[in-house]
Amino acid sequence: MLLYIHIPFCASKCGYCAFNSVVDSQEMYLAYVEALCADISASLQSHKVAPGGITSVFIGGGTPNILPAGYYERIFENFLAYVSGDCEISIESNVNLITQHWCAHLYKLGANRISVGVQSFLPQKLAFLEREHSVGDIFSAFSSIQKAGFSNISCDVIYDTPLDSVRSLESEYANLAKLPLSHISAYSLSIDEGSRFGAKQLKAPTQNLSHKVREILGALGFGQYEVSNYAKNGAYCRHNLGYWEAREYIGCGAGAFGRVGSVRTKALSNPRSYIANPHHRTQEVLSAEDLRLEAIMLGLRCKSGVRYDLVRSAANLALLLDSHKLTKTTHADSQGAWGEYIIARDVFLADELAMWLC
């Protein structure tokens, strides 16, 4: 079982961001943490999670490191008894709020993986993305992270902005080799409804640089294992890999989603409403067909692939295998379960391939 914990607070809202987050909200911190702790405890008990039953925890946002480290003591107390011995506990962070003290405190509590929102190494691109840190801040932040004890370190970068080109990405991403990274998430800029970029009707770039990004990161030793994710030496994000393998997960915090069995749930999105009723969930009951289609859509995005028995269209499957767009293998998933799987030769074609197989 996976556990997701949402921290909805930010110092500012970036133009491209459509995530559930709020600014100027410090007065809510204590009440939110109290509600969150009650939610985590009740959720783990209601789903009858046994000690050791949580194999991955992901604390996302928002900006989790805007919350003072002391608050996390209570949060961790509510789930640590349920985690497995090798549980991966990830936490997201923003460059401009990283301190060695905060990182060391989280590491001591049990966090063993940290993801940093770098986004870019170009000053003009950081300004376009409305990020509040400088290039110098990035290297200072990673120094603090290392000194705090973290070795499993990831960063996010964004490409396909109007400022990007093949040459600029080659120059920009050379900086990644200077950081102690085991994982990189490289996201093509999306203009989402609900973001300021979306409200301005800012157009997405016509040039897609995904293949160039894969080439550059591959040359740096990072292998692609999902559409937007790259790792060195198999340092995959276990939590996200669990999502792509359609594993069950519990979501706690404002707007957090979960899925256990055939029921998908969502907590109240507004932090104040969530504080007033942290246990409230809207529910969506998924059919067996819904779960099958979701497993195909997610599985084709990553190296785990799709279980062979989920595919119904034998003719289309044979066609895609013959054209070498898919391959059939026998391997173990991230939990060690062996089976026959269909894997996309190029995960960038995942959505197109899913349409043929569903």
ZADRENTOR-76836 format. One record per residue (C-alpha): chain; y, x, z. Coordinates in steps of 0.25 Angstrom, whole numbers. Layout:
residues N
+------+-------+-------+-------+
! gugu ! north !  east !    up !
+------+-------+-------+-------+
!    A !     Y !     X !     Z !
...
+------+-------+-------+-------+
end
This chain:
residues 358
+------+-------+-------+-------+
! gugu ! north !  east !    up !
+------+-------+-------+-------+
!    A !     0 !     0 !     0 !
!    A !    14 !     5 !    -3 !
!    A !    27 !     2 !     5 !
!    A !    41 !     1 !    -1 !
!    A !    53 !     1 !     8 !
!    A !    67 !    -2 !     3 !
!    A !    80 !     3 !     8 !
!    A !    91 !    -4 !     1 !
!    A !   103 !     4 !     5 !
!    A !   111 !    13 !    -4 !
!    A !   125 !    20 !    -3 !
!    A !   128 !    15 !   -17 !
!    A !   122 !     8 !   -28 !
!    A !   120 !    15 !   -41 !
!    A !   123 !     8 !   -54 !
!    A !   109 !     8 !   -60 !
!    A !   103 !     3 !   -47 !
!    A !    97 !   -11 !   -46 !
!    A !    88 !    -8 !   -33 !
!    A !    90 !   -17 !   -21 !
!    A !   100 !    -9 !   -13 !
!    A !   113 !   -11 !    -6 !
!    A !   125 !    -2 !    -2 !
!    A !   134 !    -2 !    10 !
!    A !   123 !    -7 !    19 !
!    A !   122 !     3 !    31 !
!    A !   124 !    -8 !    41 !
!    A !   111 !   -14 !    36 !
!    A !   102 !    -2 !    38 !
!    A !    97 !    -5 !    52 !
!    A !    94 !   -19 !    50 !
!    A !    88 !   -16 !    37 !
!    A !    79 !    -6 !    43 !
!    A !    75 !   -15 !    54 !
!    A !    71 !   -26 !    43 !
!    A !    64 !   -16 !    35 !
!    A !    55 !   -11 !    46 !
!    A !    52 !   -25 !    50 !
!    A !    48 !   -27 !    35 !
!    A !    40 !   -15 !    34 !
!    A !    32 !   -18 !    47 !
!    A !    29 !   -33 !    43 !
!    A !    26 !   -29 !    29 !
!    A !    15 !   -19 !    32 !
!    A !     9 !   -28 !    43 !
!    A !     9 !   -41 !    34 !
!    A !     2 !   -33 !    23 !
!    A !    -8 !   -28 !    33 !
!    A !    -5 !   -13 !    29 !
!    A !   -14 !    -4 !    37 !
!    A !   -10 !     9 !    43 !
!    A !   -11 !    19 !    31 !
!    A !   -10 !     8 !    21 !
!    A !     4 !    12 !    15 !
!    A !     2 !    23 !     5 !
!    A !    16 !    24 !     1 !
!    A !    30 !    21 !     6 !
!    A !    42 !    21 !    -3 !
!    A !    56 !    19 !     3 !
!    A !    66 !    16 !    -8 !
!    A !    80 !    10 !   -10 !
!    A !    91 !     9 !   -11 !
!    A !    93 !    23 !    -4 !
!    A !    83 !    25 !     7 !
!    A !    91 !    38 !    12 !
!    A !   103 !    30 !    14 !
!    A !    96 !    25 !    27 !
!    A !    97 !    34 !    38 !
!    A !    84 !    41 !    41 !
!    A !    83 !    36 !    55 !
!    A !    81 !    22 !    50 !
!    A !    68 !    27 !    43 !
!    A !    61 !    29 !    56 !
!    A !    60 !    14 !    58 !
!    A !    56 !    12 !    44 !
!    A !    45 !    22 !    44 !
!    A !    40 !    18 !    57 !
!    A !    36 !     4 !    51 !
!    A !    27 !    10 !    40 !
!    A !    22 !    23 !    44 !
!    A !    10 !    18 !    51 !
!    A !     5 !    11 !    38 !
!    A !     6 !    23 !    29 !
!    A !    -5 !    32 !    24 !
!    A !    -7 !    46 !    28 !
!    A !    -2 !    51 !    14 !
!    A !     8 !    40 !    12 !
!    A !    20 !    43 !     3 !
!    A !    33 !    39 !     9 !
!    A !    44 !    40 !    -1 !
!    A !    59 !    38 !     1 !
!    A !    70 !    37 !    -9 !
!    A !    83 !    44 !    -7 !
!    A !    97 !    46 !   -14 !
!    A !   102 !    60 !   -15 !
!    A !   116 !    58 !    -9 !
!    A !   110 !    53 !     4 !
!    A !    99 !    63 !     6 !
!    A !   100 !    72 !    18 !
!    A !    90 !    82 !    24 !
!    A !    90 !    74 !    37 !
!    A !    87 !    61 !    31 !
!    A !    75 !    67 !    22 !
!    A !    69 !    74 !    34 !
!    A !    70 !    62 !    43 !
!    A !    62 !    54 !    32 !
!    A !    52 !    65 !    30 !
!    A !    49 !    66 !    45 !
!    A !    47 !    51 !    45 !
!    A !    37 !    52 !    34 !
!    A !    43 !    51 !    21 !
!    A !    36 !    61 !    11 !
!    A !    43 !    58 !    -2 !
!    A !    57 !    56 !    -6 !
!    A !    64 !    51 !   -19 !
!    A !    78 !    55 !   -22 !
!    A !    87 !    48 !   -31 !
!    A !    93 !    59 !   -40 !
!    A !    95 !    52 !   -53 !
!    A !   102 !    63 !   -60 !
!    A !   107 !    77 !   -59 !
!    A !   119 !    75 !   -68 !
!    A !   132 !    71 !   -61 !
!    A !   137 !    62 !   -72 !
!    A !   124 !    55 !   -72 !
!    A !   124 !    53 !   -57 !
!    A !   138 !    47 !   -58 !
!    A !   133 !    38 !   -69 !
!    A !   121 !    33 !   -60 !
!    A !   131 !    32 !   -49 !
!    A !   123 !    41 !   -40 !
!    A !   131 !    47 !   -28 !
!    A !   125 !    61 !   -28 !
!    A !   128 !    74 !   -35 !
!    A !   118 !    84 !   -42 !
!    A !   120 !    93 !   -30 !
!    A !   116 !    82 !   -20 !
!    A !   103 !    81 !   -27 !
!    A !    99 !    96 !   -24 !
!    A !   104 !    95 !   -10 !
!    A !    96 !    82 !    -7 !
!    A !    83 !    88 !   -12 !
!    A !    85 !   100 !    -3 !
!    A !    87 !    91 !     9 !
!    A !    74 !    83 !     5 !
!    A !    66 !    96 !     4 !
!    A !    71 !   101 !    17 !
!    A !    67 !    88 !    24 !
!    A !    53 !    90 !    20 !
!    A !    51 !    82 !     7 !
!    A !    42 !    87 !    -4 !
!    A !    39 !    75 !   -12 !
!    A !    52 !    72 !   -18 !
!    A !    56 !    63 !   -30 !
!    A !    69 !    60 !   -37 !
!    A !    74 !    49 !   -46 !
!    A !    81 !    53 !   -59 !
!    A !    87 !    43 !   -69 !
!    A !    88 !    45 !   -84 !
!    A !    92 !    37 !   -97 !
!    A !   106 !    36 !   -92 !
!    A !   118 !    36 !  -103 !
!    A !   120 !    51 !   -98 !
!    A !   106 !    56 !  -101 !
!    A !   100 !    64 !  -113 !
!    A !    88 !    73 !  -115 !
!    A !    97 !    85 !  -113 !
!    A !   103 !    79 !  -100 !
!    A !    90 !    75 !   -94 !
!    A !    84 !    89 !   -97 !
!    A !    96 !    96 !   -90 !
!    A !    97 !    85 !   -78 !
!    A !    82 !    85 !   -75 !
!    A !    81 !   100 !   -74 !
!    A !    87 !    98 !   -60 !
!    A !    74 !    91 !   -56 !
!    A !    66 !   104 !   -57 !
!    A !    76 !   109 !   -46 !
!    A !    72 !    98 !   -36 !
!    A !    59 !    98 !   -27 !
!    A !    53 !    86 !   -34 !
!    A !    39 !    80 !   -35 !
!    A !    43 !    67 !   -42 !
!    A !    54 !    62 !   -51 !
!    A !    57 !    47 !   -55 !
!    A !    65 !    47 !   -68 !
!    A !    71 !    33 !   -71 !
!    A !    77 !    29 !   -84 !
!    A !    90 !    22 !   -80 !
!    A !    88 !     7 !   -80 !
!    A !   100 !    -3 !   -81 !
!    A !    95 !   -14 !   -71 !
!    A !   100 !   -27 !   -68 !
!    A !   107 !   -27 !   -55 !
!    A !   113 !   -13 !   -56 !
!    A !   127 !   -10 !   -59 !
!    A !   123 !    -3 !   -72 !
!    A !   116 !   -16 !   -76 !
!    A !   129 !   -24 !   -72 !
!    A !   137 !   -15 !   -81 !
!    A !   127 !   -17 !   -92 !
!    A !   125 !    -2 !   -93 !
!    A !   116 !     0 !  -105 !
!    A !   103 !     9 !  -103 !
!    A !   103 !    21 !  -112 !
!    A !    96 !    20 !  -125 !
!    A !    89 !    34 !  -124 !
!    A !    77 !    34 !  -115 !
!    A !    74 !    48 !  -110 !
!    A !    61 !    44 !  -102 !
!    A !    52 !    54 !  -111 !
!    A !    62 !    65 !  -109 !
!    A !    63 !    63 !   -94 !
!    A !    47 !    64 !   -94 !
!    A !    48 !    77 !  -102 !
!    A !    58 !    83 !   -93 !
!    A !    51 !    79 !   -80 !
!    A !    38 !    83 !   -86 !
!    A !    43 !    97 !   -89 !
!    A !    47 !    98 !   -74 !
!    A !    33 !    95 !   -70 !
!    A !    35 !    80 !   -67 !
!    A !    24 !    71 !   -73 !
!    A !    27 !    57 !   -76 !
!    A !    18 !    47 !   -69 !
!    A !    26 !    34 !   -70 !
!    A !    37 !    30 !   -80 !
!    A !    48 !    36 !   -71 !
!    A !    41 !    45 !   -62 !
!    A !    37 !    59 !   -62 !
!    A !    29 !    68 !   -52 !
!    A !    25 !    83 !   -50 !
!    A !    11 !    86 !   -45 !
!    A !     7 !    71 !   -44 !
!    A !    19 !    68 !   -34 !
!    A !    19 !    53 !   -38 !
!    A !    27 !    43 !   -30 !
!    A !    15 !    36 !   -24 !
!    A !    23 !    24 !   -20 !
!    A !    28 !    21 !   -34 !
!    A !    14 !    25 !   -40 !
!    A !     8 !    14 !   -31 !
!    A !    18 !     4 !   -37 !
!    A !    13 !     8 !   -51 !
!    A !    -1 !     6 !   -47 !
!    A !     2 !    -8 !   -42 !
!    A !    -1 !    -5 !   -28 !
!    A !     3 !   -14 !   -17 !
!    A !    16 !   -12 !   -10 !
!    A !    25 !   -17 !     2 !
!    A !    40 !   -18 !     0 !
!    A !    49 !   -18 !    12 !
!    A !    64 !   -18 !    12 !
!    A !    75 !   -26 !     5 !
!    A !    70 !   -31 !    -9 !
!    A !    57 !   -23 !    -8 !
!    A !    45 !   -28 !   -16 !
!    A !    31 !   -27 !   -12 !
!    A !    17 !   -31 !   -18 !
!    A !     5 !   -33 !   -10 !
!    A !    -7 !   -40 !   -17 !
!    A !    -1 !   -50 !   -27 !
!    A !    12 !   -53 !   -20 !
!    A !    25 !   -46 !   -23 !
!    A !    35 !   -47 !   -13 !
!    A !    50 !   -44 !   -12 !
!    A !    59 !   -43 !     1 !
!    A !    73 !   -48 !     1 !
!    A !    82 !   -39 !    -7 !
!    A !    95 !   -41 !     1 !
!    A !    95 !   -31 !    12 !
!    A !   102 !   -41 !    22 !
!    A !    92 !   -52 !    18 !
!    A !    81 !   -42 !    20 !
!    A !    86 !   -38 !    34 !
!    A !    86 !   -53 !    38 !
!    A !    72 !   -55 !    32 !
!    A !    64 !   -42 !    29 !
!    A !    51 !   -50 !    28 !
!    A !    55 !   -59 !    17 !
!    A !    48 !   -57 !     4 !
!    A !    48 !   -65 !    -9 !
!    A !    34 !   -65 !   -15 !
!    A !    28 !   -65 !   -29 !
!    A !    14 !   -67 !   -31 !
!    A !     8 !   -59 !   -42 !
!    A !    -4 !   -64 !   -51 !
!    A !   -15 !   -55 !   -54 !
!    A !    -9 !   -54 !   -68 !
!    A !     4 !   -50 !   -63 !
!    A !    -2 !   -39 !   -55 !
!    A !   -10 !   -34 !   -67 !
!    A !     2 !   -33 !   -76 !
!    A !    10 !   -26 !   -65 !
!    A !    -1 !   -16 !   -64 !
!    A !    -1 !   -13 !   -79 !
!    A !    15 !   -12 !   -80 !
!    A !    15 !    -3 !   -68 !
!    A !     3 !     5 !   -71 !
!    A !     7 !     9 !   -85 !
!    A !    20 !    15 !   -79 !
!    A !    12 !    26 !   -72 !
!    A !     1 !    36 !   -73 !
!    A !    -8 !    28 !   -64 !
!    A !   -10 !    18 !   -76 !
!    A !   -16 !     4 !   -76 !
!    A !   -29 !     0 !   -72 !
!    A !   -38 !    -3 !   -84 !
!    A !   -43 !   -16 !   -79 !
!    A !   -29 !   -22 !   -79 !
!    A !   -27 !   -21 !   -94 !
!    A !   -31 !   -34 !  -101 !
!    A !   -27 !   -31 !  -116 !
!    A !   -39 !   -22 !  -121 !
!    A !   -34 !   -22 !  -135 !
!    A !   -20 !   -17 !  -131 !
!    A !   -26 !    -7 !  -121 !
!    A !   -35 !    -1 !  -132 !
!    A !   -23 !     0 !  -142 !
!    A !   -15 !     8 !  -131 !
!    A !   -26 !    17 !  -128 !
!    A !   -29 !    20 !  -142 !
!    A !   -14 !    23 !  -145 !
!    A !   -14 !    32 !  -132 !
!    A !    -3 !    25 !  -125 !
!    A !   -13 !    22 !  -114 !
!    A !   -25 !    30 !  -108 !
!    A !   -36 !    25 !  -100 !
!    A !   -41 !    34 !   -88 !
!    A !   -48 !    33 !   -75 !
!    A !   -41 !    38 !   -63 !
!    A !   -37 !    36 !   -48 !
!    A !   -24 !    29 !   -45 !
!    A !   -14 !    34 !   -34 !
!    A !   -23 !    28 !   -23 !
!    A !   -36 !    35 !   -29 !
!    A !   -42 !    22 !   -35 !
!    A !   -50 !    25 !   -48 !
!    A !   -49 !    17 !   -60 !
!    A !   -47 !    15 !   -75 !
!    A !   -32 !    15 !   -79 !
!    A !   -24 !    14 !   -92 !
!    A !   -12 !    24 !   -92 !
!    A !     0 !    24 !  -101 !
!    A !     1 !    37 !  -109 !
!    A !    16 !    36 !  -108 !
!    A !    21 !    28 !   -96 !
!    A !    35 !    26 !  -103 !
!    A !    27 !    16 !  -111 !
!    A !    22 !     8 !   -99 !
!    A !    29 !    -5 !  -101 !
!    A !    25 !    -6 !  -116 !
!    A !    10 !    -2 !  -113 !
!    A !    10 !   -13 !  -102 !
!    A !    14 !   -24 !  -112 !
!    A !     2 !   -20 !  -120 !
!    A !    -8 !   -20 !  -108 !
!    A !    -3 !   -32 !  -100 !
+------+-------+-------+-------+
end
